[in-house]
Amino acid sequence: MRRLVVTENITVDGVISPIGDWFDPADADEELAAVNARNGADSDALVLGRVTYEEFAGFWPQQDGEISAYLDQVAKYVVSANLDKAEWQNTTILRGPVTDELAALKQAEGADITITGSATLVRSLIPTGLVDVYRLFVYPRVQGHGVRLFEDVTLGLTPIETRTFSSGVLLLEYATSPGGSAPR
């Protein structure tokens, strides 16, 4: 079975949205960029909420580089009841129920399924048990306001990986399954 991996850029105080001046993908150090490339290679599907999809689709197809190339080729799934059509290549609209759609994607053949950004979608999935891994890139900033990833939820997590990058970013990766590792 495929893993559903939530990957978020997050502040020390837990804010994932809105992303303020604390996040710029161009600021990534070489080691952080290598980890992101590895994570991309381990994933063949990207799930986005409608707002994040529209932000990404309005920006990334006009960019050059590894991130843009990856996003163009990866299978993208946008969760939306309102989006009429998705013009970004390799995009499928999931109209719901989202838990059924994502459970079916997890059962299909393939590599990891990644969800990034998409605060409303991710927060709605936390209590469902569908998420296998939380991969948090913690930026050394306190924003003081905004949407926090975990709010009004209790969740046991098992550490998989921690790493500090020269940029000051800290990777905290946790499994939701017992024993500390989510199956690949």
N, C-alpha and C positions, 0 to 999 in steps of 0.2 A: 504494500500500500504506500502511496505517496504521502509525503509529509506536507502539512500546511504550516508555513513559516512566516510569522509576522516579523518584518524587519522595519524598525523605526529609528529615525534620528530624534533624539530626545535630550532635553536639558536635565541638569542635575535635579531640578525640582519636579521632573516628570512631565513637562509640557511637550506635546508633539505637534500642536497646532495652535495658533499660526506659527509657522517657522519664521522667526525674526532674523535679525542680522547676525545671529549666532551660527547660521548654517550657510555654507557656500560650497557646492561640490567641487569647485576649482581649488579649494584650500586643502584637499585631502593630501596627506603625505604618501610617499610611495608604498609603504607597508599597508596603509589603510586602503589604498587603491587596489593593491594585490589581493587583499581579503575580499573586497567587493567584487573583483573579477572572479575569484574562486567561487563565491556565493552565486554569482550569475551563472557560472558554468555548471553548478549543481542544480540549477532551476531551469525548467523549460516552460513555465507558465507564470504569468503575473496577473494577479487579481487587483482591481482598483475600484474604489467607489466612483460615482459619477463625477463629483467635483474634482477629485485628484486626477481622474482620467482626462477631463477637459483641460486641466492645467498642464498635464504632461503632453497631451496631444497638441496643445497650442505652442509648446516650447521645443520639445525634444526632436521632432522630425526635421526641424530647421538647423539642428546642431551637427557638428562633426565630432568624431572621437569614439572611444570604446563604449561609453554609456549609451550614446545615441544609436550606435550600431546594434548593441544588444537589445535595446528597447524596440527597435524597428523589426527585428527578426523574431523575438520571443512571442509565443502565443499569449495574447492579452484578453482578459475577461473583465468586462466592466459591469458592475452590479448597478442596475438602474431600471426603474419602472417608467421613467420619463424620457429617456434618450431614444429618439426616433431611429437614428442610424449612427454607426461608428465608422468614420472614414479613415482612421489610422489603420494601416495594413495589419493583418493578422489579429483583428479584434473581433470578439464575439460578445454580444450583449446577453447578460444573465438577467432574466426578468423575475426569477424567484419561484418558489420560496428559496431564499439564499442558502439556507442550511441544507436543503435537498440538493441544490445545484453544486455546492462545494463538496458535499459528501460524495456525489457522483464523480466529480473531478478527482477526488482522492482515491477512488476505487479504480480509475482508469490507469492504463500503463503510462509510465513517464517518470520524470525526475521531480524534484521538489516543486511545490507551488508556493510562490512568494506573494505576500500582501505587503504593500508599503504605503505610507501616508494613510489616506482613507480613514481618518479618525472615527467617523461615525460608524462605518462598516466594521472596523476592527473592534471597537468597543462593544458592538452588538454581538460579535462572535465570541468574546471572552467567556461568557457563561455557557456556551453551547458544548464545550469540550472538543470542538473541531480543530482548534489550534494545537499543534504538536510542539512548536518551538517559538520562543520569543527571542529575537536577535536585536538587542538594543545597542545602538551607538550613542553613548552618553557624551554630550558636549559639555565642556567645563564652563557652563553658563547657568545662571538662574534668571529665568524670564519673569517670574512673579505673577503671571496671568496666562490664561489660555486653557486649552483642552488638555487634560492629563490623560495618559493612557489608562491607568488603573484608578478607578474611582468607584466607591461603593461596591467593591468586590473583594472577596477573599479567595486567594488562589495559591496553592502550593506549587512551588517550582523547584527543579533540581538543576544546579549549575552544570553546564556542559563545557563552556569555555569562557575565560576572561583574558583580556589582553589590553595593554596600554600602548597607544601609538605616540610617536614623537610630537604629533600635533596637539596632544593633550586629550584626545578622544579616547574613551574607554569602551571596549566591547564587552558586553555582558550577554551571554547566550544561555538560555534556560530551556529545559524540556519540561513538559507538563506530564509526561508519563513517569510512572514509578521506576526507580532504579537509575535515573540520570541520563538515559540516552533515548532519544526518539529514533525509531527505526528509519534507515535511509531507504 
